[in-house]
């Protein structure tokens, strides 16, 4: 038992990503990492609460610049997450396009991501936030520990920005109607109705309801990794991990009421595209 605990601490000190399951490799009886799935959800939440506590005590760290697109353009999303924004400016992510190919545990549903495409542009906002809030955003986006979204950095103008893209892209997915409306509302805060991105989003086909996948393929991809006899057990276990994650992602931090929030008023001209 002591050896197992020491090994877990060593994994955490190396970085939470060492706990992630390598989705491309099937597990075996010698690799029982599937049983770490629930532990990963709990560690994810614990680390998030630690960062929220540090923010509540006023720790900020260096300045970071986040390129927001899609649903994260909505100030209400940032307010719910208590991500404080010092300033914002309109920007374009060159040679990329927005796609709804981020796989989620719902039938046929995809969330927004960006992919490389020469000559295309993704409009968005560069948000000036603290380093603590950057790390908190990583947890909200499932970037750390789960690798559901991944983070990249690029240069936009004079700023080095980070943005998220799907770690599990899948073609043929569609956004929900409500999710698409939220994205359109975010873009309409600073873009004209005849902008390229709004015209494109208005043509995107959406789905009305979110129906949970059976099985969800949330943290476990190969349900036969321990043999067919254990398939139903792993499917149930993966479903419970997903329910716990969804419960945590919508549950505010225990330090929520002490977390400051700010979002600047619109002060930029409309971007005409």
C-alpha positions as CSV (number, residue, x, y, z in Angstrom):
1,X,0.0,0.0,0.0
2,X,2.8,2.4,0.9
3,X,4.5,1.7,-2.4
4,X,1.2,2.5,-4.3
5,X,0.8,5.8,-2.4
6,X,4.3,6.8,-3.1
7,X,3.9,6.0,-6.8
8,X,0.7,8.1,-7.0
9,X,2.4,11.1,-5.3
10,X,5.3,10.8,-7.8
11,X,2.8,10.8,-10.7
12,X,1.2,14.0,-9.3
13,X,4.5,15.8,-8.9
14,X,5.5,15.0,-12.5
15,X,2.2,16.5,-13.6
16,X,-1.4,15.5,-13.7
17,X,-1.1,14.4,-17.3
18,X,0.8,11.3,-16.3
19,X,-2.4,10.0,-14.9
20,X,-4.2,10.1,-18.2
21,X,-5.1,7.0,-20.1
22,X,-3.5,6.7,-23.5
23,X,-6.5,6.3,-25.7
24,X,-4.7,4.9,-28.6
25,X,-3.5,1.8,-26.7
26,X,-5.8,-0.9,-25.4
27,X,-5.3,-1.7,-21.7
28,X,-4.5,-5.2,-20.5
29,X,-4.4,-7.2,-17.3
30,X,-0.9,-5.8,-16.7
31,X,-2.2,-2.2,-17.3
32,X,-5.1,-1.6,-15.0
33,X,-5.1,2.1,-15.5
34,X,-8.8,2.0,-16.3
35,X,-9.4,1.7,-12.6
36,X,-7.7,5.1,-12.1
37,X,-10.6,6.8,-14.0
38,X,-12.6,7.7,-10.9
39,X,-9.4,8.7,-9.1
40,X,-8.5,11.0,-12.0
41,X,-11.9,12.8,-11.7
42,X,-11.4,13.3,-7.9
43,X,-7.8,14.5,-8.4
44,X,-9.0,16.9,-11.1
45,X,-11.6,18.4,-8.8
46,X,-9.1,18.6,-5.8
47,X,-6.5,20.4,-7.9
48,X,-9.2,22.8,-9.2
49,X,-10.2,23.7,-5.6
50,X,-6.6,24.3,-4.6
51,X,-6.3,26.8,-7.5
52,X,-9.6,28.5,-6.5
53,X,-8.3,28.8,-3.0
54,X,-5.1,30.4,-4.1
55,X,-7.2,32.9,-6.2
56,X,-9.4,33.6,-3.2
57,X,-6.3,34.6,-1.3
58,X,-5.4,37.0,-4.0
59,X,-2.7,35.0,-5.9
60,X,-2.6,35.9,-9.6
61,X,0.7,35.1,-11.1
62,X,1.9,36.5,-14.4
63,X,-0.4,37.9,-17.1
64,X,-1.7,35.4,-19.7
65,X,-3.6,36.0,-23.0
66,X,-6.4,33.6,-23.9
67,X,-7.8,33.5,-27.4
68,X,-11.5,32.8,-26.8
69,X,-13.9,31.6,-29.5
70,X,-17.2,29.8,-29.6
71,X,-19.1,29.5,-26.3
72,X,-16.4,31.1,-24.2
73,X,-17.1,34.4,-25.8
74,X,-20.2,34.6,-23.7
75,X,-19.4,36.8,-20.6
76,X,-21.9,34.7,-18.6
77,X,-19.8,31.6,-19.1
78,X,-16.7,33.4,-17.7
79,X,-18.7,34.9,-14.9
80,X,-20.0,31.4,-13.8
81,X,-16.4,30.2,-13.9
82,X,-15.2,33.4,-12.1
83,X,-12.5,34.1,-14.8
84,X,-11.5,37.7,-14.3
85,X,-10.7,39.6,-17.5
86,X,-8.6,42.7,-17.3
87,X,-9.0,43.7,-21.0
88,X,-10.2,42.2,-24.2
89,X,-9.6,42.9,-27.9
90,X,-10.9,41.5,-31.2
91,X,-8.5,39.2,-33.0
92,X,-8.2,36.7,-35.7
93,X,-6.7,33.2,-35.5
94,X,-5.2,32.8,-39.0
95,X,-5.0,29.6,-41.0
96,X,-7.7,27.9,-38.8
97,X,-11.4,27.1,-39.1
98,X,-14.0,26.5,-36.4
99,X,-15.5,23.0,-36.4
100,X,-17.9,21.1,-34.2
101,X,-15.9,17.9,-34.0
102,X,-15.0,17.7,-30.3
103,X,-16.5,14.4,-29.1
104,X,-18.6,14.4,-26.0
105,X,-20.5,11.6,-24.2
106,X,-23.8,12.4,-26.0
107,X,-25.1,10.9,-29.2
108,X,-24.1,12.8,-32.3
109,X,-23.1,15.9,-30.3
110,X,-19.9,17.9,-30.9
111,X,-18.5,21.0,-29.2
112,X,-16.5,23.7,-30.9
113,X,-12.9,23.3,-31.7
114,X,-10.4,24.7,-34.3
115,X,-8.4,23.0,-36.9
116,X,-5.7,24.1,-39.3
117,X,-6.9,25.3,-42.7
118,X,-4.7,27.4,-44.9
119,X,-6.3,30.8,-45.7
120,X,-9.2,30.5,-43.2
121,X,-9.6,32.7,-40.1
122,X,-11.4,32.3,-36.8
123,X,-12.5,35.5,-35.2
124,X,-12.4,35.7,-31.4
125,X,-11.3,37.8,-28.5
126,X,-7.9,38.0,-26.8
127,X,-8.7,38.1,-23.1
128,X,-6.1,39.3,-20.6
129,X,-6.3,37.0,-17.6
130,X,-4.1,35.9,-14.7
131,X,-1.9,32.8,-14.7
132,X,-4.1,31.3,-12.0
133,X,-7.2,31.8,-14.1
134,X,-5.3,30.2,-17.1
135,X,-4.7,27.1,-15.0
136,X,-8.3,27.1,-13.8
137,X,-9.5,27.4,-17.4
138,X,-7.4,24.2,-18.2
139,X,-9.5,22.4,-15.6
140,X,-12.8,23.7,-17.0
141,X,-11.8,22.6,-20.5
142,X,-10.7,19.2,-19.4
143,X,-7.2,20.0,-20.6
144,X,-5.3,18.7,-17.6
145,X,-5.6,15.1,-16.5
146,X,-8.2,14.2,-19.1
147,X,-6.7,15.7,-22.3
148,X,-10.1,16.1,-23.8
149,X,-9.2,19.5,-25.0
150,X,-5.5,20.3,-25.6
151,X,-3.8,23.7,-25.4
152,X,-1.7,25.3,-28.0
153,X,0.1,28.7,-28.1
154,X,0.7,31.0,-31.0
155,X,1.6,34.6,-31.8
156,X,-1.3,37.1,-32.6
157,X,0.1,40.5,-33.2
158,X,2.3,41.4,-30.3
159,X,0.8,38.9,-27.9
160,X,1.6,35.3,-27.2
161,X,-1.8,33.7,-26.8
162,X,-3.1,30.2,-25.9
163,X,-6.2,28.5,-27.2
164,X,-7.8,25.1,-26.9
165,X,-8.5,22.5,-29.6
166,X,-10.0,19.0,-29.4
167,X,-7.9,16.2,-28.2
168,X,-10.6,13.7,-29.5
169,X,-11.9,15.1,-32.8
170,X,-14.5,13.1,-34.6
171,X,-16.2,13.9,-37.9
172,X,-20.0,13.9,-38.4
173,X,-20.9,15.6,-35.1
174,X,-23.3,18.5,-34.6
175,X,-23.8,21.1,-31.9
176,X,-27.0,21.3,-29.9
177,X,-29.4,24.2,-30.8
178,X,-28.9,25.9,-27.4
179,X,-25.1,25.6,-27.6
180,X,-25.1,27.1,-31.2
181,X,-27.3,30.0,-30.0
182,X,-24.8,30.7,-27.2
183,X,-22.0,30.9,-29.6
184,X,-23.9,33.1,-32.0
185,X,-24.8,35.4,-29.0
186,X,-21.1,35.7,-28.2
187,X,-20.1,36.6,-31.7
188,X,-22.9,39.1,-32.0
189,X,-21.4,41.1,-29.1
190,X,-18.7,42.4,-31.5
191,X,-19.5,41.3,-35.0
192,X,-22.0,42.5,-37.6
193,X,-24.8,40.1,-38.7
194,X,-23.3,39.9,-42.2
195,X,-19.9,38.7,-40.9
196,X,-18.5,35.6,-42.4
197,X,-18.5,33.5,-39.2
198,X,-22.1,34.4,-38.3
199,X,-23.3,33.6,-41.8
200,X,-21.5,30.2,-41.5
201,X,-22.9,29.4,-38.1
202,X,-26.4,30.2,-39.2
203,X,-26.1,27.4,-41.8
204,X,-24.8,24.8,-39.3
205,X,-27.2,21.9,-38.6
206,X,-27.9,21.3,-35.0
207,X,-29.6,18.8,-32.7
208,X,-32.3,19.5,-30.2
209,X,-31.5,17.1,-27.3
210,X,-28.5,15.7,-25.6
211,X,-28.9,11.9,-25.2
212,X,-26.2,10.1,-23.2
213,X,-24.2,7.6,-25.2
214,X,-24.6,4.0,-24.3
215,X,-21.8,3.3,-23.6
216,X,-20.4,6.8,-23.1
217,X,-16.7,6.2,-24.1
218,X,-15.8,8.9,-21.6
219,X,-12.5,7.8,-20.0
220,X,-12.5,4.2,-21.1
221,X,-12.3,3.5,-24.8
222,X,-11.8,-0.3,-25.0
223,X,-14.5,-2.0,-22.8
224,X,-13.1,-5.4,-23.7
225,X,-9.7,-4.7,-22.3
226,X,-10.3,-7.0,-19.4
227,X,-12.2,-9.6,-21.4
228,X,-15.8,-9.7,-22.6
229,X,-17.0,-10.9,-19.1
230,X,-16.1,-7.5,-17.6
231,X,-17.5,-5.3,-20.5
232,X,-20.8,-4.5,-18.7
233,X,-18.9,-3.7,-15.5
234,X,-16.5,-1.3,-17.3
235,X,-19.4,0.4,-19.2
236,X,-21.2,1.0,-15.9
237,X,-18.0,2.3,-14.3
238,X,-17.3,4.7,-17.1
239,X,-20.8,6.0,-16.9
240,X,-20.4,6.7,-13.2
241,X,-17.1,8.5,-13.9
242,X,-18.9,10.7,-16.5
243,X,-21.8,11.5,-14.1
244,X,-19.3,12.5,-11.4
245,X,-17.4,14.7,-13.9
246,X,-20.6,16.4,-15.1
247,X,-21.7,17.0,-11.5
248,X,-18.3,18.6,-10.7
249,X,-18.1,20.7,-13.9
250,X,-21.4,22.4,-13.2
251,X,-20.9,22.7,-9.4
252,X,-19.2,26.0,-8.4
253,X,-16.1,26.0,-6.3
254,X,-16.6,25.8,-2.5
255,X,-14.7,29.2,-2.5
256,X,-17.0,30.7,-5.2
257,X,-18.3,33.6,-3.1
258,X,-14.7,34.8,-2.4
259,X,-13.6,34.6,-6.0
260,X,-13.5,38.0,-7.8
261,X,-14.8,38.5,-11.3
262,X,-14.4,41.3,-13.8
263,X,-15.3,41.8,-17.4
264,X,-14.6,45.0,-19.3
265,X,-17.2,46.8,-21.3
266,X,-17.1,46.7,-25.1
267,X,-14.5,49.2,-26.3
268,X,-13.6,48.0,-29.8
269,X,-15.0,48.7,-33.2
270,X,-16.9,46.1,-35.0
271,X,-14.8,43.7,-37.0
272,X,-16.2,43.7,-40.5
273,X,-15.7,40.5,-42.3
